[in-house]
Amino acid sequence: MRRPRRGLQVMTYRPSLIAGDSVTGVWQEDNIVAKMLRSWVALGMAPSIDAAIDLVPVDYVSQAIVRGVVQGMPEGVHVAHLNNPRPVAVREMIDWMNECGYRIDTAPYPAWRAAMVSRSVLDPQMILTALGPLFALQLSEEIDWLAHIPRFACETTRHALGGVACPPIDAALFRTYVAHLQQVDCLPGIAPQPMMT
């Protein structure tokens, strides 16, 4: 990082994984998490891992940056970590995908990883773009490192931003995200189930 010029305050904003808008659900379909969901649907499988994903809605990120620029940050604070106080468990996301009508089974990480590599139904570029870092770090079949991914403290940022709070990613918001991803053909639509008579 370059040194700031004399008299200019430099502020670095570090959001975690950026998700869609918390009201409209609009989400960039090239996003790494959107591609991960797409790969789960294409494969019909997701890894059974004890890990959580720190997602922050894009409107929270933009509001936080604007607030920080307009009102300034406390003296001595040069980095703002824009995290979600409630990361979403991977297992919870799988449940929500199933509640949206998809059939996503779970498998131990090594079996899921092998299926991801071997299935020709998946676009190789999608796998590399969305999951390349996961494959690169996973040089062995041990996945304990997933439970120890560091989380940056964001209490100072939350205090400094006052009324700008990160919305939780819950089942209702997740359904809004899925609806948008279906609308832009990132995820396939779900055919309505016939009514039983």
Secondary structure, DSSP 8 states (H G I E B T S, - for coil): -----TT----EEEESEEE--TTT----TTSHHHHHHHHHHHHTEEE----EE-EEEHHHHHHHHHHHHHH---TT--EEEE--SS-EEHHHHHHHHHHTT---EEE-HHHHHHHHHH-TTS-HHHHHHHHHHHHHH--SS--GGGGG------HHHHHHHTT-------HHHHHHHHHHHHHTTSS----------
